[in-house]
Amino acid sequence: MKSEHVVPIRIYAAVFIGLILLTLTTTGAAFIDLGGGLNAVVALAIAIGKTLLVTLYFMHLRYSRPVTWVFAGAGIFWLMILMTLTMSDVLTRDWLAVITR
């Protein structure tokens, strides 16, 4: 029988503090105008960092078997497909004329 990996509480505390700091960074970045749509890029980068921390440590993906990594990657791949299809729909709506009377 294989024993599970035990994560020390200090790791959980460090990840929690990191998540709090990244949340505060997101809030602070919302009040700064970076211009040119850079605010969205910064917010998404911070969100990806928070997602990685949660999945790697709180969902124990870091210490899991490779097949779990494959399924997590498949979920991310599916999310990218959905986002691509959604953005392709949104970006092609400019050619529709708005009828005003």
N, C-alpha and C positions, 0 to 999 in steps of 0.2 A: 504494500500500500504506500502510495506516494504522499508525503506530507505537504501541506500548503505552505507557501512562502509567508513568513510573518514580517509585516512591515512595522518598523518602530514608530511609536507615537510621535517622535520628534519630526519624522518625515511628513506625517499627516499635518502636523502643526505648521511646518515650513510651507507645505503646499497651500494650506489654508491662508496663511499670511500672504503668500504670493498671489492668491486669487483676490484677496482684499485689496492689495496694492494695484493689481491690474484693473480692478473695478474702479478704484479711485482715479487711476490714470485715464480710463475711458471717460469718466465724468469730467475730469479736467480738460481732456482733449475736446470735449463737446463745446466748451466755452471759448475755445481758441479757433479763430477763422484761419485755416491753413490755405484756403483758396484752391480753385481748380479741381474740386472734388477730392482733394487729398484727405479731408476729414473722414470720408467713408473708407478710404484705404487704411488709414490709421486705426479706425474703429474695428474694421474686419481683421486686421493683423492682431490686435489685442484680443479679439474674440477667439481667433484661432489658437492663440497661446493659452487662453483659459480652457478651451476645449481640450487641448492636449494634456494639460495638467489634470483635468477631471478624468479623462479616459485612461491615462497612464497610471494614475495613483488611486483614485477613488473607485474606479471600475476594475482595477488590478490588471490592466492590459499589459503593463510592463513585464509582469512576471508570469504571463500566461503562455500557453502552447502556441506554436506557429499557426495552427489552423484557426485559432481565434483571431490572430492578426489578419489572416486572409479574409475572414468574414467582416472584420472591422473595415478593412480596405474596400471590400465590396460595397459596404454601406456608404462609404465616402464617395466611391465611384458612382453609385446610384444617385446620391445627392448632387453630384456635379452634372449628371445627365439632366436631372430635373431643373437645376438652375440654368443650364444652357438652353433648354427648351423654353423656359419661362422668359429668359432675356431675349431670345430670338423672336418671341411673340411681342414683347413690349417694344423692342427696337424697330419693329416693322410697322408699328401703328401710326407713324408720322405721315404716311402717304394717305391715310384716310382723311377726307375733307370733313370738317365740322360744318354742318348745315345750320346757318343762322338766318332768321327771318326778321 
